[in-house]
């Protein structure tokens, strides 16, 4: 009987509610000898009482804090030792579109590309691949890329750090931050966005970022 109750009612709160509900139906009623209904209720109450008082039957979910039966908890769900109930998995998690890793959607552990969700590691890999295959279509980016080739200069941070890219009336500059990742930022627009990890993709990354927008002007500051 205990196993059936654990399987059906899953967490401790549900079992306590069932216990109180049965008690309420028996309130003020006598237990007659041979009364099968009353005897059955007493057996259920005893079984629930034994379950509730045995803490080994339950594990606390790290998200909602409720006590669930062992069968309703996924141990090491994110390979971090987290213990998550199935209800929280269904409501607060999705899976990386690339590697299938669980992603906690209530936090900041996911990134979106074309409406698909990715974990942080896969996001940067997928984005780099998309940038690699991006063609330059903005005339000013094409002209700058051509100028660098004429001067036999590589597309990299050192050769682009002195340029500003005017977009939506604000000047943006290429910056390096963190562990060498490159971003495009503007103090005037109060806006910074990741570009790429590979320096040779900088212009392609700006093009990928712009999508339908256009660069208004590119200025080199001597």
DRENPA-3360 file (N, C-alpha, C; in nm, 2 decimals, always signed):
BEGIN
1 = XXXXXXXX = +0.08/-0.12/+0.00/+0.00/+0.00/+0.00/+0.09/+0.13/+0.00 ~ +0.19/+0.13/+0.08/+0.28/+0.24/+0.09/+0.34/+0.28/-0.05 ~ +0.38/+0.18/-0.13/+0.44/+0.20/-0.26/+0.33/+0.27/-0.35 ~ +0.21/+0.22/-0.34/+0.10/+0.28/-0.43/+0.08/+0.42/-0.39 ~ +0.08/+0.45/-0.26/+0.05/+0.59/-0.22/+0.17/+0.68/-0.26 ~ +0.29/+0.63/-0.25/+0.41/+0.71/-0.29/+0.40/+0.74/-0.44 ~ +0.36/+0.64/-0.52/+0.36/+0.65/-0.66/+0.25/+0.75/-0.71 ~ +0.13/+0.74/-0.64/+0.02/+0.82/-0.68/+0.03/+0.97/-0.63;
9 = XXXXXXXX = +0.07/+0.99/-0.51/+0.06/+1.12/-0.45/+0.19/+1.20/-0.45 ~ +0.30/+1.13/-0.48/+0.43/+1.18/-0.52/+0.50/+1.27/-0.41 ~ +0.44/+1.37/-0.36/+0.52/+1.45/-0.26/+0.45/+1.46/-0.13 ~ +0.52/+1.50/-0.03/+0.48/+1.50/+0.11/+0.36/+1.58/+0.13 ~ +0.35/+1.70/+0.07/+0.23/+1.79/+0.09/+0.10/+1.72/+0.04 ~ +0.11/+1.65/-0.07/-0.01/+1.58/-0.12/-0.05/+1.47/-0.03 ~ +0.04/+1.40/+0.03/+0.01/+1.30/+0.12/-0.05/+1.35/+0.25 ~ +0.00/+1.46/+0.30/-0.06/+1.53/+0.42/-0.20/+1.58/+0.39;
17 = XXXXXXXX = -0.22/+1.63/+0.27/-0.36/+1.67/+0.24/-0.45/+1.55/+0.23 ~ -0.41/+1.44/+0.18/-0.49/+1.32/+0.18/-0.52/+1.27/+0.32 ~ -0.42/+1.27/+0.40/-0.44/+1.23/+0.54/-0.54/+1.31/+0.61 ~ -0.53/+1.45/+0.60/-0.63/+1.54/+0.66/-0.77/+1.52/+0.60 ~ -0.78/+1.50/+0.47/-0.90/+1.48/+0.41/-0.98/+1.35/+0.46 ~ -0.90/+1.25/+0.48/-0.96/+1.12/+0.53/-1.00/+1.14/+0.68 ~ -0.92/+1.21/+0.76/-0.95/+1.24/+0.90/-1.08/+1.32/+0.90 ~ -1.10/+1.42/+0.81/-1.22/+1.50/+0.81/-1.34/+1.42/+0.78;
25 = XXXXXXXX = -1.33/+1.32/+0.69/-1.45/+1.24/+0.66/-1.49/+1.15/+0.78 ~ -1.39/+1.12/+0.87/-1.42/+1.03/+0.98/-1.45/+1.10/+1.11 ~ -1.45/+1.24/+1.10/-1.46/+1.32/+1.22/-1.60/+1.29/+1.29 ~ -1.60/+1.25/+1.41/-1.72/+1.23/+1.49/-1.79/+1.10/+1.46 ~ -1.73/+1.02/+1.37/-1.79/+0.89/+1.34/-1.72/+0.78/+1.41 ~ -1.80/+0.68/+1.46/-1.74/+0.57/+1.53/-1.69/+0.46/+1.43 ~ -1.59/+0.39/+1.48/-1.54/+0.28/+1.40/-1.60/+0.15/+1.45 ~ -1.69/+0.10/+1.36/-1.77/-0.02/+1.40/-1.68/-0.14/+1.35;
33 = XXXXXXXX = -1.69/-0.24/+1.44/-1.62/-0.36/+1.41/-1.67/-0.43/+1.28 ~ -1.59/-0.46/+1.19/-1.63/-0.52/+1.07/-1.67/-0.42/+0.96 ~ -1.67/-0.29/+0.99/-1.70/-0.19/+0.89/-1.58/-0.18/+0.80 ~ -1.59/-0.23/+0.68/-1.48/-0.24/+0.58/-1.43/-0.10/+0.54 ~ -1.52/-0.01/+0.52/-1.49/+0.12/+0.48/-1.40/+0.19/+0.58 ~ -1.45/+0.19/+0.71/-1.37/+0.25/+0.82/-1.23/+0.18/+0.83 ~ -1.23/+0.05/+0.83/-1.10/-0.02/+0.85/-1.01/+0.01/+0.73 ~ -1.06/+0.03/+0.61/-0.98/+0.06/+0.50/-0.92/+0.20/+0.52;
41 = XXXXXXXX = -1.00/+0.30/+0.57/-0.95/+0.43/+0.59/-0.84/+0.43/+0.70 ~ -0.86/+0.35/+0.80/-0.76/+0.34/+0.91/-0.63/+0.29/+0.85 ~ -0.64/+0.19/+0.77/-0.51/+0.13/+0.71/-0.44/+0.24/+0.62 ~ -0.52/+0.32/+0.55/-0.46/+0.42/+0.46/-0.39/+0.53/+0.55 ~ -0.46/+0.57/+0.66/-0.40/+0.67/+0.75/-0.27/+0.62/+0.81 ~ -0.27/+0.49/+0.85/-0.15/+0.43/+0.91/-0.04/+0.43/+0.81 ~ -0.07/+0.39/+0.69/+0.03/+0.38/+0.58/+0.09/+0.52/+0.55 ~ +0.00/+0.62/+0.54/+0.04/+0.76/+0.52/+0.13/+0.81/+0.63;
49 = XXXXXXXX = +0.09/+0.78/+0.75/+0.16/+0.82/+0.87/+0.30/+0.76/+0.87 ~ +0.31/+0.63/+0.84/+0.44/+0.56/+0.83/+0.53/+0.63/+0.72 ~ +0.47/+0.66/+0.61/+0.55/+0.72/+0.50/+0.60/+0.86/+0.54 ~ +0.51/+0.94/+0.59/+0.54/+1.08/+0.63/+0.65/+1.08/+0.74 ~ +0.65/+0.99/+0.83/+0.74/+0.99/+0.94/+0.87/+0.93/+0.91 ~ +0.89/+0.88/+0.79/+1.01/+0.82/+0.75/+1.08/+0.91/+0.64 ~ +1.17/+0.99/+0.69/+1.23/+1.09/+0.60/+1.31/+1.03/+0.48 ~ +1.34/+0.90/+0.50/+1.41/+0.83/+0.39/+1.33/+0.82/+0.26;
57 = XXXXXXXX = +1.20/+0.83/+0.28/+1.11/+0.82/+0.16/+1.11/+0.95/+0.08 ~ +1.17/+1.06/+0.12/+1.16/+1.18/+0.05/+1.30/+1.25/+0.03 ~ +1.30/+1.32/-0.08/+1.42/+1.41/-0.11/+1.36/+1.55/-0.14 ~ +1.43/+1.65/-0.09/+1.39/+1.79/-0.12/+1.43/+1.84/-0.25 ~ +1.34/+1.89/-0.33/+1.37/+1.95/-0.46/+1.45/+2.08/-0.44 ~ +1.56/+2.09/-0.51/+1.65/+2.21/-0.49/+1.58/+2.34/-0.55 ~ +1.48/+2.33/-0.63/+1.41/+2.45/-0.68/+1.29/+2.49/-0.60 ~ +1.19/+2.40/-0.59/+1.07/+2.44/-0.52/+1.07/+2.41/-0.37;
65 = XXXXXXXX = +1.17/+2.33/-0.32/+1.18/+2.30/-0.18/+1.08/+2.20/-0.13 ~ +1.00/+2.14/-0.21/+0.90/+2.04/-0.16/+0.97/+1.91/-0.15 ~ +0.91/+1.82/-0.06/+0.97/+1.69/-0.04/+0.89/+1.59/-0.13 ~ +0.97/+1.53/-0.22/+0.91/+1.43/-0.31/+0.96/+1.29/-0.29 ~ +0.87/+1.20/-0.33/+0.92/+1.06/-0.32/+1.04/+1.04/-0.41 ~ +1.12/+0.95/-0.38/+1.25/+0.93/-0.45/+1.23/+0.91/-0.60 ~ +1.12/+0.84/-0.64/+1.10/+0.82/-0.78/+1.06/+0.94/-0.86 ~ +1.03/+1.05/-0.79/+0.99/+1.17/-0.86/+1.10/+1.28/-0.86;
73 = XXXXXXXX = +1.22/+1.24/-0.82/+1.33/+1.33/-0.81/+1.44/+1.28/-0.91 ~ +1.49/+1.37/-0.99/+1.60/+1.34/-1.08/+1.73/+1.38/-1.01 ~ +1.82/+1.29/-0.98/+1.94/+1.32/-0.91/+2.05/+1.36/-1.01 ~ +2.13/+1.46/-0.98/+2.24/+1.50/-1.07/+2.18/+1.54/-1.20 ~ +2.07/+1.62/-1.20/+2.00/+1.65/-1.32/+2.09/+1.73/-1.42 ~ +2.16/+1.82/-1.37/+2.25/+1.90/-1.46/+2.40/+1.86/-1.44 ~ +2.42/+1.74/-1.40/+2.55/+1.70/-1.37/+2.62/+1.79/-1.27 ~ +2.54/+1.85/-1.18/+2.60/+1.94/-1.08/+2.56/+1.89/-0.94;
81 = XXXXXXXX = +2.49/+1.78/-0.93/+2.45/+1.73/-0.80/+2.31/+1.79/-0.77 ~ +2.25/+1.86/-0.86/+2.11/+1.92/-0.83/+2.01/+1.80/-0.82 ~ +1.92/+1.82/-0.73/+1.81/+1.73/-0.72/+1.68/+1.80/-0.75 ~ +1.62/+1.77/-0.86/+1.51/+1.84/-0.92/+1.39/+1.75/-0.94 ~ +1.27/+1.79/-0.89/+1.15/+1.72/-0.91/+1.10/+1.72/-1.05 ~ +1.02/+1.63/-1.09/+0.97/+1.62/-1.23/+0.89/+1.74/-1.26 ~ +0.81/+1.79/-1.17/+0.73/+1.91/-1.19/+0.81/+2.03/-1.23 ~ +0.92/+2.05/-1.16/+1.01/+2.17/-1.19/+1.08/+2.15/-1.32;
89 = XXXXXXXX = +1.12/+2.02/-1.35/+1.18/+1.99/-1.48/+1.09/+2.03/-1.59 ~ +0.96/+2.00/-1.58/+0.86/+2.02/-1.68/+0.83/+2.17/-1.70 ~ +0.84/+2.25/-1.58/+0.80/+2.39/-1.58/+0.91/+2.49/-1.60 ~ +1.03/+2.45/-1.56/+1.14/+2.55/-1.56/+1.26/+2.51/-1.65 ~ +1.25/+2.40/-1.72/+1.37/+2.35/-1.80/+1.33/+2.33/-1.94 ~ +1.43/+2.36/-2.03/+1.42/+2.32/-2.17/+1.55/+2.25/-2.20 ~ +1.58/+2.23/-2.33/+1.70/+2.16/-2.36/+1.78/+2.23/-2.48 ~ +1.91/+2.23/-2.47/+1.99/+2.30/-2.57/+1.96/+2.23/-2.71;
97 = XXXXXXXX = +1.94/+2.32/-2.81/+1.90/+2.27/-2.94/+2.02/+2.20/-3.01 ~ +2.14/+2.22/-2.95/+2.26/+2.16/-3.01/+2.30/+2.03/-2.94 ~ +2.33/+2.04/-2.81/+2.38/+1.93/-2.74/+2.28/+1.85/-2.65 ~ +2.16/+1.91/-2.63/+2.06/+1.85/-2.55/+2.07/+1.87/-2.40 ~ +2.17/+1.95/-2.36/+2.19/+1.98/-2.22/+2.07/+2.05/-2.16 ~ +2.03/+2.01/-2.04/+1.92/+2.08/-1.97/+1.95/+2.23/-1.95 ~ +1.86/+2.32/-1.97/+1.88/+2.46/-1.95/+1.77/+2.51/-1.86 ~ +1.81/+2.58/-1.75/+1.71/+2.64/-1.65/+1.66/+2.77/-1.71;
105 = XXXXXXXX = +1.54/+2.78/-1.76/+1.49/+2.89/-1.83/+1.45/+3.01/-1.74 ~ +1.45/+2.99/-1.61/+1.42/+3.10/-1.52/+1.55/+3.18/-1.48 ~ +1.66/+3.13/-1.52/+1.79/+3.20/-1.49/+1.84/+3.26/-1.62 ~ +1.97/+3.29/-1.62/+2.04/+3.35/-1.73/+2.13/+3.26/-1.80 ~ +2.10/+3.13/-1.80/+2.19/+3.03/-1.85/+2.16/+2.98/-2.00 ~ +2.08/+3.07/-2.07/+2.05/+3.03/-2.21/+2.07/+3.15/-2.30 ~ +2.08/+3.11/-2.43/+2.09/+3.21/-2.53/+2.00/+3.17/-2.65 ~ +1.96/+3.27/-2.73/+1.87/+3.24/-2.84/+1.93/+3.28/-2.97;
113 = XXXXXXXX = +1.91/+3.19/-3.07/+1.95/+3.22/-3.21/+1.83/+3.17/-3.29 ~ +1.77/+3.26/-3.36/+1.65/+3.23/-3.45/+1.55/+3.14/-3.37 ~ +1.51/+3.19/-3.25/+1.41/+3.13/-3.17/+1.45/+2.99/-3.11 ~ +1.57/+2.95/-3.14/+1.62/+2.82/-3.08/+1.70/+2.85/-2.95 ~ +1.69/+2.77/-2.85/+1.76/+2.80/-2.73/+1.89/+2.71/-2.72 ~ +2.00/+2.77/-2.67/+2.13/+2.71/-2.67/+2.19/+2.73/-2.53 ~ +2.27/+2.63/-2.48/+2.35/+2.65/-2.37/+2.46/+2.75/-2.40 ~ +2.53/+2.80/-2.31/+2.63/+2.90/-2.33/+2.74/+2.85/-2.43;
121 = XXXXXXXX = +2.79/+2.73/-2.40/+2.90/+2.67/-2.48/+2.86/+2.66/-2.63 ~ +2.74/+2.60/-2.65/+2.70/+2.57/-2.79/+2.66/+2.70/-2.86 ~ +2.61/+2.80/-2.78/+2.57/+2.93/-2.84/+2.69/+2.99/-2.91 ~ +2.80/+3.00/-2.85/+2.92/+3.06/-2.91/+2.97/+2.98/-3.03 ~ +2.96/+2.85/-3.02/+3.01/+2.77/-3.13/+2.92/+2.78/-3.25 ~ +2.79/+2.78/-3.23/+2.69/+2.79/-3.34/+2.70/+2.93/-3.40 ~ +2.71/+3.04/-3.31/+2.72/+3.17/-3.36/+2.85/+3.19/-3.44 ~ +2.96/+3.14/-3.40/+3.08/+3.15/-3.47/+3.07/+3.09/-3.61;
129 = XXXXXXXX = +3.00/+2.98/-3.62/+2.98/+2.91/-3.74/+2.89/+2.99/-3.84 ~ +2.79/+3.05/-3.78/+2.70/+3.14/-3.86/+2.78/+3.26/-3.91 ~ +2.86/+3.32/-3.83/+2.94/+3.44/-3.86/+3.04/+3.40/-3.97 ~ +3.10/+3.29/-3.96/+3.20/+3.24/-4.06/+3.14/+3.23/-4.20 ~ +3.01/+3.20/-4.20/+2.95/+3.18/-4.33/+2.87/+3.30/-4.38 ~ +2.89/+3.42/-4.30/+2.82/+3.54/-4.34/+2.89/+3.62/-4.45 ~ +2.82/+3.66/-4.55/+2.88/+3.74/-4.65/+2.86/+3.89/-4.62 ~ +2.97/+3.97/-4.66/+2.96/+4.12/-4.64/+2.87/+4.17/-4.75;
137 = XXXXXXXX = +2.77/+4.25/-4.70/+2.68/+4.31/-4.80/+2.67/+4.46/-4.78 ~ +2.71/+4.51/-4.66/+2.71/+4.65/-4.64/+2.83/+4.72/-4.72 ~ +2.80/+4.82/-4.80/+2.90/+4.88/-4.88/+3.02/+4.93/-4.81 ~ +2.99/+4.99/-4.69/+3.11/+5.04/-4.61/+3.19/+4.94/-4.55 ~ +3.13/+4.83/-4.51/+3.21/+4.71/-4.46/+3.29/+4.65/-4.58 ~ +3.23/+4.64/-4.69/+3.30/+4.58/-4.81/+3.42/+4.67/-4.84 ~ +3.40/+4.80/-4.84/+3.51/+4.90/-4.87/+3.62/+4.89/-4.77 ~ +3.59/+4.88/-4.65/+3.69/+4.87/-4.54/+3.77/+4.74/-4.56;
145 = XXXXXXXX = +3.70/+4.63/-4.58/+3.76/+4.50/-4.60/+3.86/+4.51/-4.72 ~ +3.82/+4.58/-4.83/+3.90/+4.59/-4.95/+4.02/+4.68/-4.92 ~ +4.00/+4.78/-4.84/+4.11/+4.87/-4.80/+4.22/+4.79/-4.72 ~ +4.18/+4.71/-4.63/+4.27/+4.63/-4.55/+4.35/+4.54/-4.64 ~ +4.29/+4.48/-4.74/+4.36/+4.39/-4.83/+4.46/+4.46/-4.92 ~ +4.42/+4.58/-4.96/+4.51/+4.67/-5.04/+4.64/+4.70/-4.96 ~ +4.62/+4.73/-4.83/+4.73/+4.76/-4.75/+4.80/+4.64/-4.69 ~ +4.75/+4.52/-4.73/+4.80/+4.39/-4.69/+4.80/+4.38/-4.54;
153 = XXXXXXXX = +4.68/+4.43/-4.48/+4.66/+4.42/-4.34/+4.56/+4.31/-4.31 ~ +4.57/+4.24/-4.20/+4.47/+4.14/-4.16/+4.35/+4.20/-4.10 ~ +4.24/+4.13/-4.11/+4.12/+4.17/-4.03/+4.14/+4.12/-3.89 ~ +4.18/+4.21/-3.80/+4.20/+4.17/-3.66/+4.17/+4.30/-3.57 ~ +4.18/+4.27/-3.44/+4.16/+4.38/-3.35/+4.25/+4.50/-3.36 ~ +4.38/+4.47/-3.37/+4.48/+4.58/-3.38/+4.46/+4.67/-3.50 ~ +4.41/+4.61/-3.61/+4.39/+4.69/-3.73/+4.26/+4.76/-3.74 ~ +4.17/+4.73/-3.65/+4.03/+4.78/-3.65/+4.00/+4.86/-3.52;
161 = XXXXXXXX = +4.09/+4.86/-3.42/+4.06/+4.92/-3.30/+4.05/+5.08/-3.31 ~ +4.11/+5.14/-3.41/+4.11/+5.28/-3.43/+3.99/+5.33/-3.51 ~ +3.91/+5.24/-3.56/+3.80/+5.27/-3.64/+3.67/+5.28/-3.56 ~ +3.58/+5.38/-3.59/+3.45/+5.38/-3.53/+3.35/+5.36/-3.64 ~ +3.24/+5.29/-3.61/+3.14/+5.25/-3.70/+3.01/+5.32/-3.66 ~ +2.96/+5.41/-3.74/+2.84/+5.49/-3.70/+2.72/+5.41/-3.74 ~ +2.64/+5.37/-3.64/+2.52/+5.29/-3.66/+2.41/+5.36/-3.58 ~ +2.29/+5.39/-3.65/+2.18/+5.45/-3.58/+2.23/+5.58/-3.50;
169 = XXXXXXXX = +2.31/+5.66/-3.57/+2.36/+5.79/-3.52/+2.45/+5.78/-3.40 ~ +2.50/+5.66/-3.36/+2.59/+5.64/-3.25/+2.72/+5.58/-3.31 ~ +2.83/+5.62/-3.25/+2.96/+5.56/-3.29/+2.99/+5.44/-3.20 ~ +3.02/+5.33/-3.27/+3.06/+5.20/-3.21/+3.20/+5.17/-3.23 ~ +3.27/+5.11/-3.14/+3.41/+5.07/-3.15/+3.42/+4.92/-3.12 ~ +3.52/+4.86/-3.18/+3.56/+4.72/-3.15/+3.64/+4.72/-3.02 ~ +3.60/+4.63/-2.93/+3.67/+4.62/-2.80/+3.70/+4.47/-2.77 ~ +3.80/+4.46/-2.68/+3.84/+4.32/-2.63/+3.81/+4.32/-2.49;
177 = XXXXXXXX = +3.74/+4.21/-2.44/+3.71/+4.21/-2.30/+3.72/+4.06/-2.25 ~ +3.72/+4.05/-2.12/+3.72/+3.91/-2.06/+3.84/+3.83/-2.10 ~ +3.81/+3.71/-2.15/+3.92/+3.62/-2.19/+3.96/+3.63/-2.34 ~ +3.94/+3.76/-2.39/+3.98/+3.78/-2.53/+3.87/+3.79/-2.63 ~ +3.75/+3.77/-2.58/+3.63/+3.78/-2.67/+3.61/+3.92/-2.72 ~ +3.57/+3.94/-2.84/+3.56/+4.07/-2.90/+3.41/+4.11/-2.90 ~ +3.39/+4.24/-2.87/+3.26/+4.29/-2.87/+3.26/+4.43/-2.94 ~ +3.13/+4.47/-2.98/+3.11/+4.61/-3.04/+3.04/+4.69/-2.93;
185 = XXXXXXXX = +3.09/+4.81/-2.90/+3.03/+4.88/-2.79/+3.02/+5.03/-2.83 ~ +2.93/+5.10/-2.76/+2.91/+5.24/-2.77/+2.88/+5.30/-2.64 ~ +2.96/+5.40/-2.59/+2.92/+5.47/-2.47/+2.80/+5.56/-2.50 ~ +2.80/+5.62/-2.62/+2.69/+5.71/-2.65/+2.55/+5.64/-2.65 ~ +2.55/+5.52/-2.71/+2.43/+5.44/-2.71/+2.41/+5.36/-2.58 ~ +2.51/+5.35/-2.50/+2.51/+5.27/-2.38/+2.47/+5.13/-2.41 ~ +2.55/+5.07/-2.51/+2.51/+4.94/-2.56/+2.64/+4.87/-2.60 ~ +2.65/+4.74/-2.56/+2.76/+4.66/-2.59/+2.71/+4.52/-2.63;
193 = XXXXXXXX = +2.77/+4.46/-2.73/+2.72/+4.33/-2.78/+2.84/+4.24/-2.82 ~ +2.83/+4.11/-2.79/+2.93/+4.02/-2.83/+2.94/+4.01/-2.98 ~ +3.07/+4.00/-3.03/+3.09/+3.98/-3.17/+3.13/+3.84/-3.20 ~ +3.26/+3.81/-3.17/+3.32/+3.68/-3.21/+3.44/+3.65/-3.12 ~ +3.49/+3.53/-3.14/+3.61/+3.49/-3.07/+3.73/+3.50/-3.17 ~ +3.70/+3.47/-3.29/+3.81/+3.47/-3.40/+3.82/+3.61/-3.46 ~ +3.93/+3.67/-3.44/+3.96/+3.81/-3.48/+3.93/+3.83/-3.63 ~ +3.96/+3.73/-3.71/+3.94/+3.74/-3.86/+3.80/+3.75/-3.90;
201 = XXXXXXXX = +3.71/+3.73/-3.80/+3.56/+3.73/-3.83/+3.50/+3.87/-3.80 ~ +3.58/+3.96/-3.75/+3.52/+4.09/-3.69/+3.42/+4.15/-3.79 ~ +3.46/+4.18/-3.91/+3.37/+4.25/-4.00/+3.25/+4.16/-4.04 ~ +3.27/+4.03/-4.05/+3.15/+3.95/-4.08/+3.06/+3.95/-3.96 ~ +3.12/+3.95/-3.84/+3.04/+3.95/-3.71/+2.95/+4.08/-3.71 ~ +3.01/+4.19/-3.75/+2.94/+4.32/-3.75/+2.82/+4.31/-3.85 ~ +2.85/+4.25/-3.97/+2.75/+4.23/-4.07/+2.64/+4.14/-4.02 ~ +2.67/+4.03/-3.95/+2.58/+3.94/-3.89/+2.49/+4.01/-3.79;
209 = XXXXXXXX = +2.55/+4.10/-3.71/+2.48/+4.17/-3.61/+2.39/+4.27/-3.67 ~ +2.43/+4.34/-3.78/+2.35/+4.44/-3.84/+2.22/+4.39/-3.90 ~ +2.23/+4.27/-3.96/+2.12/+4.22/-4.04/+2.06/+4.32/-4.14 ~ +1.95/+4.38/-4.11/+1.89/+4.47/-4.21/+1.94/+4.62/-4.20 ~ +2.01/+4.65/-4.09/+2.06/+4.78/-4.07/+2.18/+4.81/-4.16 ~ +2.21/+4.94/-4.17/+2.33/+4.98/-4.25/+2.42/+5.07/-4.16 ~ +2.55/+5.06/-4.20/+2.65/+5.14/-4.13/+2.64/+5.28/-4.20 ~ +2.63/+5.39/-4.13/+2.62/+5.52/-4.19/+2.75/+5.57/-4.23;
217 = XXXXXX = +2.86/+5.54/-4.15/+2.99/+5.60/-4.18/+3.09/+5.52/-4.10 ~ +3.21/+5.50/-4.16/+3.33/+5.44/-4.09/+3.44/+5.54/-4.09 ~ +3.49/+5.58/-3.97/+3.59/+5.68/-3.95/+3.71/+5.62/-3.88 ~ +3.83/+5.65/-3.93/+3.95/+5.61/-3.87/+4.01/+5.73/-3.79 ~ +4.04/+5.70/-3.66/+4.09/+5.81/-3.57/+4.24/+5.79/-3.56 ~ +4.31/+5.89/-3.61/+4.46/+5.88/-3.61/+4.51/+5.91/-3.47;
% end
